[in-house]
């Protein structure tokens, strides 16, 4: 159980730092993580004994914030969390975003599709 407490502290520290650095605070970080602002607030305010109450998928997304990857589609480094956009709907409103989205569909680092209950 000691390891879980250390992991909890790490993701919380990452999340707290990102909130402090983001111009829009919790709302901006929540948008980046693909959750609501209230979800981020609840995750931050839950005590260390509530580790199991915070889903592993959410914790993985928080760790993804720190993980930059070399994007084959645009040739630059992007946060790993941005790769989740490839699993979303096609951005038909923006030709450039659509081109990137299409390339992401066959990308070797594309994350697996999350199954929603």
BELVENLIN-V553131 format. One record per residue. N is the residue number from 1. RES is the residue in one small letter. PHI is phi in whole degrees, 0 to 359 (NA if undefined). OMEGA is omega as a letter, one per 30 degrees, with the letter a starting at -180 (NA if undefined). D_LAST is the distance of its C-alpha to the last C-alpha in Angstrom with 1 decimal. Layout:
# BELVENLIN-V553131
{{N,RES,PHI,OMEGA,D_LAST} {N,RES,PHI,OMEGA,D_LAST}}
This chain:
# BELVENLIN-V553131
{{1,x,NA,l,28.0} {2,x,299,l,30.4} {3,x,298,l,28.5} {4,x,298,l,25.3} {5,x,297,l,27.5} {6,x,294,l,29.0} {7,x,297,l,25.7} {8,x,303,a,24.6} {9,x,298,a,27.9} {10,x,298,a,27.6} {11,x,292,l,24.3} {12,x,294,l,25.5} {13,x,295,l,28.8} {14,x,298,a,27.4} {15,x,297,l,25.3} {16,x,298,l,28.4} {17,x,296,a,30.6} {18,x,297,l,28.4} {19,x,297,a,28.3} {20,x,295,a,32.1} {21,x,273,a,32.8} {22,x,285,a,30.6} {23,x,301,a,32.7} {24,x,259,l,30.0} {25,x,62,a,29.0} {26,x,300,a,25.5} {27,x,296,l,24.7} {28,x,292,l,25.6} {29,x,292,l,23.8} {30,x,299,l,20.6} {31,x,298,l,20.9} {32,x,295,a,21.6} {33,x,274,l,18.6} {34,x,79,l,16.3} {35,x,229,l,15.6} {36,x,274,l,17.7} {37,x,299,a,21.0} {38,x,295,l,20.3} {39,x,296,l,17.4} {40,x,298,l,20.1} {41,x,299,l,22.6} {42,x,296,l,20.5} {43,x,296,a,19.9} {44,x,290,a,23.7} {45,x,271,l,24.9} {46,x,289,a,23.1} {47,x,288,a,25.7} {48,x,296,l,25.9} {49,x,287,a,25.2} {50,x,263,a,21.7} {51,x,308,a,20.8} {52,x,294,a,18.0} {53,x,286,l,16.5} {54,x,264,a,16.1} {55,x,299,l,13.2} {56,x,300,l,14.8} {57,x,298,l,13.1} {58,x,293,l,14.9} {59,x,298,l,18.0} {60,x,298,l,18.0} {61,x,296,l,18.0} {62,x,297,l,20.9} {63,x,296,l,22.8} {64,x,297,l,22.3} {65,x,304,a,24.3} {66,x,280,a,27.3} {67,x,266,l,26.9} {68,x,273,l,28.8} {69,x,232,l,28.9} {70,x,279,a,31.4} {71,x,275,l,29.9} {72,x,293,a,31.4} {73,x,287,a,30.8} {74,x,246,l,32.8} {75,x,72,l,34.8} {76,x,229,l,34.1} {77,x,271,l,32.2} {78,x,228,l,28.9} {79,x,298,a,26.4} {80,x,304,a,23.7} {81,x,299,l,21.2} {82,x,294,a,22.6} {83,x,294,l,21.4} {84,x,296,l,17.8} {85,x,299,l,19.3} {86,x,295,l,19.7} {87,x,270,l,16.1} {88,x,272,l,16.3} {89,x,292,l,18.2} {90,x,296,l,21.8} {91,x,278,a,24.2} {92,x,292,a,26.6} {93,x,279,a,28.5} {94,x,223,a,30.1} {95,x,301,l,31.8} {96,x,292,l,32.0} {97,x,298,l,28.3} {98,x,294,l,27.6} {99,x,298,l,30.0} {100,x,296,a,28.2} {101,x,300,l,24.8} {102,x,297,l,26.2} {103,x,294,l,27.8} {104,x,294,a,24.6} {105,x,297,l,22.9} {106,x,248,a,25.3} {107,x,286,a,25.7} {108,x,291,l,25.8} {109,x,259,l,24.2} {110,x,298,a,21.2} {111,x,290,l,18.1} {112,x,294,l,15.4} {113,x,295,l,12.6} {114,x,282,l,9.6} {115,x,270,l,6.5} {116,x,266,a,3.8} {117,x,292,NA,0.0}}
